[in-house]
Amino acid sequence: RYFEDCLKILPKVGDKHSLSLNAHQKKIQAAIDKQRRQGKPVRIIILKPRQTGISTLSCANLFHAVRFNKGTAMVVSKDLDSSEHIFSIIQRFHYYLPDNEKKSLVTLASNRKELKFEEPHGGRIIVETAGKTSAGHSYTIRNLLLSEVSRWPEGCEDTLVGLLNAVPRHAESMAVVESVANGMSGWFYQEWHKQESDYEKIFLPWFEHTEYSKELPTSEGAYQAQLTDEEKQLISRFGLTLEQIEWRRWAYRNTCQENWENFKEQYPATAHEAFITSGNTFFHIPTLEAIPTSDPLRCNLEVVEDKISRQEDTRPVPNDRGYLRLWKRPQKGREYIIGADVAEGIEINDAPAGDRRDYSSADVIDRSTKEQVAHFHGQVTPDEFGRQLYLLAGWYNNAFIAVEANGGYGRHVWDTLLQEGYSPALLYRRQVMDETSRKMTNKIGWYTTRSNRKSMMSQLDMAIRNSDLLLNSAETISELRTFVTKTDGKIE
């Protein structure tokens, strides 16, 4: 009622008019109202398509909250331009208020970053940019809007956490996080995929927005006759109208550079689709999506003594929390290769706060079929990783092992392998110049460098595209999806 009676907006086309909620805005407002009725602090995270009025609705809720509950509200967006645009929405709300409302909200200050009201009201709405490290410091923020979080500059995670912690947990507080997807990494992606979170997740598919529909260029019958198989599936799955299909074609041609991955990022039909098609991913996402994975046996390798023969034997012992995932056991006469990456004791960028420690990882590949038959993944010390590799490689017919040497921990791994009695001939070696003798010598392990990293990754990408490498692990596929090319050209 307050929105329609008191707040004015500037639509995409035409003059200003009262704020009347569209389908997407109603969905969000219903969630906000429900949490308030339950006496809870409002906590919502929104995965949205482009241009459906979500920032406008969030600003309206902030304005309403400050109007009736006073206190400080803050909007933080990705850059100066977007922050100023959002603040112009708030300024417009105040400028076009009915006269009796304006008497209750006399401004003490109004500039491009703050709207402050005179006492006895004393409320204020502040707009900041994400790159400002001090944003939100020294404030108690009753109402907070974080806009386009997935596109905030790198290094803003601490600022973001500080802002969220500035919002008290009383029932009159509100924190709204909204963004278009931007790849499978970063705080927004991690928060969206948390199993337990204070934030109610709201996904807004493009086809729920009534404006995304266009008149058919031909008769309904003629249009149906030339639908693609994909369009027929969309109609069947989501109940789309032909007019929505026509808008989808129009957006593909006119706003998405005739690229369906661009369309799915900007206008997703599902949350899964939004994340896998967005971001500057290095590996070919459609290829990864098409790979059939299978559930492994989760286990640990253990040396077990046979009660009859009294001989020791290495066996997989099922364990739901085991470090080893097993698809195929070793077969007699086959050769296997193990690639091993030892944890460097570092924290992983953009990982969840409770899971930032690096992992030691190893894959077992069948040399003839190039199939991933086993995968080790665990937080263990380098020497323990070496002992696990000794068991794993021995079990797989004395597999050839390649250990990465970066970080200095690789030496602990291969020293342990040698101490356990593993053959030096089965460890990968590289030729290096000996500084003393000035002769070429062989050293165990390989180094990943800036010069060979991209070449290695490109070869891996082509091997996956051409099905030269057969992957079984859903976890491996998931990690490949999150591998991105950064703005500085670095891939990680």
C-alpha positions as CSV (number, residue, x, y, z in Angstrom):
1,R,0.0,0.0,0.0
2,Y,2.8,2.4,0.9
3,F,4.7,1.6,-2.3
4,E,1.7,2.3,-4.5
5,D,0.5,5.4,-2.6
6,C,3.8,7.1,-1.9
7,L,6.7,5.9,-4.1
8,K,7.4,6.8,-7.7
9,I,9.7,4.9,-10.1
10,L,11.0,5.7,-13.6
11,P,10.3,2.8,-15.9
12,K,12.3,1.6,-18.9
13,V,9.9,3.5,-21.2
14,G,7.6,6.4,-20.4
15,D,7.2,8.8,-17.5
16,K,7.4,8.2,-13.8
17,H,4.6,6.3,-12.1
18,S,3.7,4.6,-8.8
19,L,5.5,1.4,-7.8
20,S,3.2,-1.5,-8.6
21,L,4.9,-4.8,-8.1
22,N,5.6,-7.3,-11.0
23,A,5.7,-11.1,-10.6
24,H,9.3,-11.2,-9.6
25,Q,8.9,-8.4,-7.1
26,K,5.8,-10.0,-5.6
27,K,7.8,-13.2,-5.1
28,I,10.5,-11.4,-3.1
29,Q,8.0,-9.2,-1.2
30,A,6.1,-12.3,-0.1
31,A,9.3,-13.8,1.3
32,I,10.1,-10.6,3.2
33,D,6.6,-10.3,4.6
34,K,6.6,-14.0,5.7
35,Q,9.8,-13.6,7.6
36,R,8.5,-10.4,9.3
37,R,5.2,-12.1,10.3
38,Q,7.3,-14.9,11.9
39,G,9.2,-12.3,13.9
40,K,12.5,-13.1,12.2
41,P,15.2,-10.8,11.0
42,V,14.8,-10.5,7.2
43,R,17.6,-12.5,5.5
44,I,17.3,-13.1,1.7
45,I,19.7,-14.0,-1.1
46,I,18.4,-13.6,-4.6
47,L,19.7,-15.1,-7.9
48,K,18.1,-13.0,-10.6
49,P,18.0,-12.4,-14.3
50,R,18.6,-9.0,-15.9
51,Q,16.3,-6.0,-15.6
52,T,13.3,-7.2,-13.6
53,G,13.2,-4.5,-10.9
54,I,14.9,-6.3,-8.0
55,S,17.1,-3.5,-7.0
56,T,14.1,-1.1,-7.1
57,L,12.1,-3.3,-4.8
58,S,15.0,-3.7,-2.4
59,C,15.5,0.0,-2.3
60,A,11.7,0.5,-1.6
61,N,12.0,-1.9,1.3
62,L,15.0,0.0,2.7
63,F,13.2,3.3,2.3
64,H,10.0,2.0,4.0
65,A,12.1,0.5,6.9
66,V,13.9,3.7,7.5
67,R,10.7,5.8,7.2
68,F,8.9,3.8,10.0
69,N,11.8,2.4,12.1
70,K,14.5,5.0,11.6
71,G,18.1,3.9,12.1
72,T,20.8,3.6,9.3
73,A,20.3,1.7,6.0
74,M,23.1,1.1,3.6
75,V,23.3,0.1,-0.1
76,V,26.6,-1.3,-1.4
77,S,27.1,-2.0,-5.1
78,K,29.9,-3.2,-7.4
79,D,31.2,0.2,-8.6
80,L,30.5,4.0,-8.5
81,D,28.2,4.0,-11.6
82,S,25.9,1.3,-10.2
83,S,25.9,2.8,-6.7
84,E,24.9,6.2,-8.1
85,H,22.2,4.6,-10.2
86,I,20.7,2.8,-7.1
87,F,20.9,6.0,-5.1
88,S,19.0,7.9,-7.8
89,I,16.1,5.5,-7.2
90,I,16.1,6.3,-3.5
91,Q,16.4,10.1,-4.1
92,R,13.4,9.8,-6.5
93,F,11.4,8.1,-3.8
94,H,11.9,11.0,-1.5
95,Y,11.6,13.8,-4.1
96,Y,8.1,12.6,-5.3
97,L,6.7,11.8,-1.8
98,P,3.2,13.2,-1.1
99,D,3.3,16.5,0.8
100,N,2.2,15.0,4.1
101,E,4.9,12.4,3.9
102,K,7.6,14.9,3.1
103,K,6.7,16.8,6.3
104,S,7.7,13.7,8.3
105,L,10.9,13.3,6.4
106,V,12.7,16.6,6.1
107,T,16.2,16.1,4.8
108,L,19.2,17.3,6.7
109,A,21.6,16.2,3.9
110,S,21.1,14.9,0.4
111,N,24.0,14.2,-1.9
112,R,25.2,11.5,-4.2
113,K,26.0,9.1,-1.3
114,E,23.7,9.9,1.6
115,L,20.1,10.8,2.4
116,K,19.8,12.0,6.0
117,F,16.6,13.1,7.8
118,E,16.3,15.8,10.4
119,E,15.6,15.0,14.0
120,P,13.4,13.8,15.7
121,H,13.4,11.2,12.9
122,G,17.2,11.1,12.3
123,G,17.2,8.1,9.9
124,R,19.7,7.9,7.1
125,I,20.3,5.9,3.9
126,I,24.0,5.6,2.8
127,V,25.3,4.3,-0.5
128,E,28.9,2.9,-0.8
129,T,30.9,1.1,-3.5
130,A,32.3,-2.5,-2.9
131,G,35.9,-1.5,-3.4
132,K,35.9,0.8,-0.4
133,T,37.4,-1.3,2.4
134,S,36.0,0.9,5.2
135,A,32.4,0.5,3.9
136,G,30.1,-0.1,6.9
137,H,32.8,0.3,9.5
138,S,31.7,2.2,12.7
139,Y,28.0,1.8,11.7
140,T,25.2,-0.3,13.1
141,I,23.3,-1.0,9.9
142,R,19.6,-1.9,10.5
143,N,18.9,-2.5,6.8
144,L,21.4,-3.6,4.2
145,L,21.3,-4.2,0.5
146,L,24.3,-5.8,-1.2
147,S,23.8,-5.5,-5.0
148,E,25.5,-7.5,-7.8
149,V,27.7,-9.3,-5.3
150,S,29.1,-11.8,-7.7
151,R,30.7,-9.0,-9.7
152,W,32.3,-7.2,-6.8
153,P,36.1,-6.6,-7.3
154,E,38.5,-9.3,-6.1
155,G,39.6,-9.0,-2.5
156,C,36.2,-7.7,-1.2
157,E,35.4,-10.8,0.9
158,D,36.5,-9.3,4.2
159,T,34.5,-6.1,3.5
160,L,31.4,-8.2,2.7
161,V,31.7,-10.2,5.9
162,G,32.2,-7.0,7.9
163,L,29.1,-5.5,6.4
164,L,26.9,-8.5,7.1
165,N,28.2,-8.6,10.7
166,A,27.2,-4.9,11.1
167,V,23.5,-5.9,10.9
168,P,22.1,-6.7,14.3
169,R,20.0,-9.9,14.6
170,H,16.8,-8.2,15.9
171,A,13.5,-8.7,14.2
172,E,13.4,-5.2,12.6
173,S,16.6,-5.7,10.8
174,M,17.0,-6.7,7.1
175,A,19.9,-7.9,4.9
176,V,19.2,-8.6,1.2
177,V,21.9,-10.0,-1.1
178,E,21.1,-10.0,-4.8
179,S,23.1,-10.8,-8.0
180,V,23.2,-12.3,-11.4
181,A,25.4,-15.4,-11.4
182,N,29.0,-15.0,-12.4
183,G,30.6,-18.5,-12.4
184,M,31.1,-21.3,-9.9
185,S,33.4,-19.5,-7.5
186,G,33.3,-16.6,-5.1
187,W,31.3,-15.7,-2.0
188,F,27.9,-15.5,-3.7
189,Y,28.3,-18.9,-5.3
190,Q,29.5,-20.4,-2.0
191,E,26.7,-18.8,0.0
192,W,24.0,-19.9,-2.5
193,H,25.2,-23.5,-2.2
194,K,25.4,-23.7,1.6
195,Q,23.4,-26.5,3.0
196,E,22.6,-24.5,6.1
197,S,22.3,-20.7,5.9
198,D,20.4,-17.9,7.6
199,Y,19.5,-16.6,4.1
200,E,16.4,-17.8,2.3
201,K,17.3,-18.5,-1.3
202,I,15.0,-17.0,-4.0
203,F,15.7,-17.9,-7.6
204,L,13.9,-15.9,-10.3
205,P,13.7,-17.6,-13.7
206,W,13.4,-15.3,-16.7
207,F,10.0,-16.7,-17.8
208,E,8.2,-15.7,-14.6
209,H,8.7,-12.0,-15.6
210,T,5.6,-11.1,-17.7
211,E,7.5,-8.4,-19.7
212,Y,9.6,-11.1,-21.3
213,S,7.1,-12.0,-24.1
214,K,6.8,-10.9,-27.7
215,E,4.0,-11.0,-30.3
216,L,4.4,-13.8,-32.8
217,P,5.6,-12.8,-36.3
218,T,3.5,-15.5,-38.0
219,S,0.4,-17.6,-37.2
220,E,0.4,-19.8,-34.2
221,G,0.3,-23.0,-36.3
222,A,3.2,-21.8,-38.6
223,Y,5.2,-20.9,-35.6
224,Q,4.7,-24.2,-33.8
225,A,5.8,-26.0,-37.0
226,Q,9.3,-24.5,-37.0
227,L,10.0,-24.9,-33.2
228,T,13.4,-26.5,-32.5
229,D,13.7,-29.7,-30.3
230,E,15.2,-27.6,-27.5
231,E,12.3,-25.1,-27.7
232,K,9.8,-28.0,-27.5
233,Q,11.6,-29.3,-24.4
234,L,11.4,-25.9,-22.8
235,I,7.7,-25.6,-23.5
236,S,7.1,-29.1,-22.0
237,R,9.4,-28.6,-19.0
238,F,8.5,-25.0,-17.9
239,G,5.1,-24.5,-19.6
240,L,6.4,-21.6,-21.8
241,T,4.1,-19.9,-24.2
242,L,5.0,-19.3,-27.9
243,E,5.2,-15.6,-27.1
244,Q,7.9,-16.3,-24.5
245,I,9.8,-18.4,-27.0
246,E,9.7,-15.5,-29.5
247,W,11.1,-13.2,-26.8
248,R,13.8,-15.7,-26.1
249,R,14.8,-15.7,-29.8
250,W,14.7,-11.9,-29.9
251,A,17.0,-11.6,-26.8
252,Y,19.4,-14.2,-28.2
253,R,19.8,-12.1,-31.4
254,N,19.7,-8.6,-30.0
255,T,21.1,-8.6,-26.4
256,C,23.2,-11.8,-26.2
257,Q,25.5,-11.6,-29.3
258,E,23.7,-14.7,-30.7
259,N,25.4,-16.8,-27.9
260,W,23.1,-19.2,-25.9
261,E,25.6,-19.3,-23.0
262,N,25.3,-15.6,-22.7
263,F,21.6,-15.8,-22.7
264,K,21.6,-18.5,-20.0
265,E,23.8,-16.4,-17.8
266,Q,21.7,-13.2,-18.2
267,Y,18.3,-15.0,-18.3
268,P,18.6,-18.4,-16.6
269,A,15.8,-20.9,-16.4
270,T,17.3,-22.7,-13.4
271,A,19.8,-21.8,-10.8
272,H,22.1,-24.7,-12.0
273,E,22.1,-23.3,-15.5
274,A,22.8,-19.8,-14.2
275,F,26.1,-20.8,-12.5
276,I,27.4,-23.3,-15.0
277,T,27.1,-21.0,-18.0
278,S,28.3,-17.8,-16.4
279,G,31.8,-16.7,-15.6
280,N,35.0,-16.9,-17.7
281,T,35.4,-20.6,-17.4
282,F,38.5,-22.2,-18.9
283,F,37.2,-25.6,-19.7
284,H,34.3,-26.2,-22.1
285,I,31.2,-26.3,-20.0
286,P,28.9,-28.1,-22.4
287,T,31.5,-30.9,-22.8
288,L,31.8,-31.2,-19.0
289,E,28.0,-31.3,-18.6
290,A,27.7,-34.1,-21.1
291,I,30.2,-36.4,-19.2
292,P,28.4,-39.3,-17.5
293,T,29.7,-39.8,-14.0
294,S,29.2,-42.7,-11.6
295,D,29.2,-43.2,-7.9
296,P,32.4,-44.7,-6.5
297,L,33.2,-47.0,-3.6
298,R,34.3,-44.6,-0.8
299,C,37.0,-46.4,1.1
300,N,40.5,-46.5,2.6
301,L,43.3,-48.8,1.5
302,E,44.6,-50.9,4.4
303,V,47.1,-53.7,4.8
304,V,45.2,-56.7,6.0
305,E,46.7,-60.1,7.1
306,D,45.0,-63.1,5.6
307,K,43.9,-65.3,8.6
308,I,44.7,-68.6,6.7
309,S,47.9,-67.8,4.8
310,R,49.2,-65.3,7.3
311,Q,50.3,-63.1,4.4
312,E,49.6,-59.4,4.2
313,D,47.4,-58.1,1.5
314,T,46.3,-54.5,0.5
315,R,42.6,-54.2,0.4
316,P,40.0,-51.4,0.1
317,V,38.0,-51.1,3.3
318,P,34.6,-49.3,2.8
319,N,34.4,-46.1,4.7
320,D,31.8,-43.3,4.0
321,R,34.5,-40.7,5.0
322,G,37.4,-42.5,3.4
323,Y,40.0,-40.6,1.4
324,L,39.8,-42.9,-1.6
325,R,37.1,-43.0,-4.2
326,L,37.3,-46.2,-6.3
327,W,35.6,-47.0,-9.6
328,K,37.7,-49.9,-10.9
329,R,40.0,-52.2,-9.1
330,P,43.4,-53.0,-10.6
331,Q,43.4,-55.6,-13.3
332,K,46.1,-58.1,-13.9
333,G,48.5,-57.2,-16.7
334,R,47.4,-53.5,-16.9
335,E,49.7,-50.5,-16.4
336,Y,48.6,-47.5,-14.3
337,I,49.8,-43.9,-13.9
338,I,49.3,-41.8,-10.8
339,G,49.4,-38.0,-10.8
340,A,49.9,-36.6,-7.3
341,D,49.5,-33.0,-5.9
342,V,50.6,-32.5,-2.3
343,A,48.9,-29.9,-0.2
344,E,51.1,-26.8,0.3
345,G,49.6,-25.8,3.6
346,I,47.9,-22.7,2.1
347,E,44.4,-21.3,2.3
348,I,42.3,-21.6,-0.8
349,N,40.9,-18.3,-2.2
350,D,37.0,-18.1,-2.2
351,A,36.6,-21.3,-0.3
352,P,34.1,-21.5,2.5
353,A,35.4,-20.1,5.8
354,G,35.4,-23.5,7.5
355,D,37.0,-25.4,4.6
356,R,40.0,-23.3,3.4
357,R,42.8,-25.8,4.0
358,D,44.5,-27.2,0.9
359,Y,44.0,-30.9,0.1
360,S,46.5,-33.5,-1.1
361,S,45.1,-35.1,-4.2
362,A,46.0,-38.0,-6.6
363,D,44.3,-39.6,-9.6
364,V,44.9,-43.1,-10.9
365,I,44.7,-43.5,-14.7
366,D,44.5,-46.7,-16.7
367,R,47.4,-46.2,-19.2
368,S,45.7,-48.0,-22.1
369,T,42.1,-46.7,-21.7
370,K,43.0,-43.3,-20.2
371,E,40.2,-43.9,-17.7
372,Q,40.1,-42.3,-14.2
373,V,39.8,-45.5,-12.0
374,A,40.5,-44.0,-8.6
375,H,40.8,-40.7,-6.9
376,F,42.5,-39.8,-3.5
377,H,41.5,-36.6,-1.8
378,G,42.4,-35.8,1.9
379,Q,43.9,-33.4,4.3
380,V,47.0,-35.4,5.4
381,T,50.6,-34.5,6.1
382,P,53.1,-34.9,3.2
383,D,54.7,-38.0,4.7
384,E,51.3,-39.6,5.3
385,F,50.4,-38.8,1.7
386,G,53.6,-40.5,0.6
387,R,52.6,-43.7,2.6
388,Q,49.1,-43.6,1.1
389,L,50.6,-43.3,-2.4
390,Y,52.9,-46.2,-1.7
391,L,49.9,-48.4,-0.9
392,L,47.9,-47.1,-3.8
393,A,50.6,-47.4,-6.4
394,G,51.6,-50.9,-5.2
395,W,48.1,-52.1,-5.3
396,Y,47.7,-50.8,-8.9
397,N,50.4,-53.1,-10.2
398,N,53.3,-50.8,-9.2
399,A,52.0,-47.8,-10.9
400,F,54.2,-45.0,-12.4
401,I,53.9,-41.9,-10.1
402,A,54.4,-38.3,-11.0
403,V,54.6,-36.0,-8.0
404,E,54.4,-32.2,-8.3
405,A,57.4,-30.5,-6.7
406,N,55.9,-27.0,-6.1
407,G,56.0,-25.6,-2.6
408,G,58.8,-27.9,-1.4
409,Y,56.5,-30.5,0.0
410,G,56.9,-32.9,-2.9
411,R,60.3,-33.9,-1.6
412,H,58.7,-35.2,1.6
413,V,56.3,-37.3,-0.5
414,W,58.9,-39.0,-2.7
415,D,61.4,-39.4,0.2
416,T,58.7,-41.3,2.0
417,L,58.0,-43.4,-1.1
418,L,61.7,-44.3,-1.4
419,Q,62.0,-45.0,2.4
420,E,59.0,-47.4,2.1
421,G,60.9,-49.2,-0.7
422,Y,59.2,-47.9,-3.8
423,S,61.3,-48.3,-7.0
424,P,63.0,-45.0,-8.0
425,A,62.5,-46.1,-11.6
426,L,58.7,-45.7,-11.1
427,L,59.0,-42.0,-10.1
428,Y,58.7,-39.3,-12.7
429,R,62.0,-37.4,-13.2
430,R,62.9,-34.2,-15.1
431,Q,66.2,-33.1,-16.6
432,V,67.8,-30.1,-14.9
433,M,71.2,-28.5,-15.0
434,D,73.4,-29.2,-12.0
435,E,74.8,-25.9,-10.8
436,T,78.1,-27.5,-9.6
437,S,79.0,-29.9,-12.3
438,R,77.2,-27.9,-15.1
439,K,75.9,-31.2,-16.4
440,M,72.3,-32.3,-17.0
441,T,70.9,-34.5,-14.2
442,N,67.6,-36.2,-13.4
443,K,65.6,-35.0,-10.5
444,I,62.3,-36.5,-9.2
445,G,59.1,-34.5,-9.6
446,W,57.8,-31.8,-11.9
447,Y,57.3,-28.1,-11.5
448,T,54.2,-26.2,-12.7
449,T,55.2,-22.8,-13.8
450,R,53.5,-19.8,-15.4
451,S,55.1,-20.8,-18.8
452,N,53.8,-24.4,-18.8
453,R,50.6,-24.1,-16.8
454,K,48.4,-22.8,-19.6
455,S,49.8,-25.3,-22.0
456,M,49.1,-28.2,-19.6
457,M,45.6,-27.0,-19.0
458,S,44.9,-26.5,-22.7
459,Q,46.1,-30.1,-23.4
460,L,43.8,-31.3,-20.6
461,D,40.9,-29.4,-22.1
462,M,41.5,-31.0,-25.5
463,A,41.9,-34.4,-24.0
464,I,38.5,-34.1,-22.3
465,R,36.8,-32.6,-25.4
466,N,38.1,-35.4,-27.6
467,S,37.2,-38.1,-25.0
468,D,40.9,-39.1,-24.9
469,L,40.6,-38.9,-21.1
470,L,37.6,-40.6,-19.5
471,L,36.5,-39.1,-16.2
472,N,34.2,-40.8,-13.7
473,S,34.3,-38.4,-10.7
474,A,31.5,-35.9,-10.3
475,E,33.9,-34.0,-7.9
476,T,36.5,-33.7,-10.6
477,I,33.9,-32.4,-13.0
478,S,32.8,-29.9,-10.4
479,E,36.4,-28.6,-9.9
480,L,36.9,-28.3,-13.6
481,R,33.8,-26.1,-13.8
482,T,35.2,-23.7,-11.3
483,F,38.5,-23.2,-13.2
484,V,38.5,-19.7,-14.6
485,T,40.6,-17.2,-16.5
486,K,41.0,-14.1,-14.3
487,T,41.0,-10.6,-15.7
488,D,44.9,-10.5,-15.6
489,G,45.0,-13.7,-17.8
490,K,46.0,-16.0,-14.9
491,I,44.0,-19.2,-14.7
492,E,43.2,-20.8,-11.4
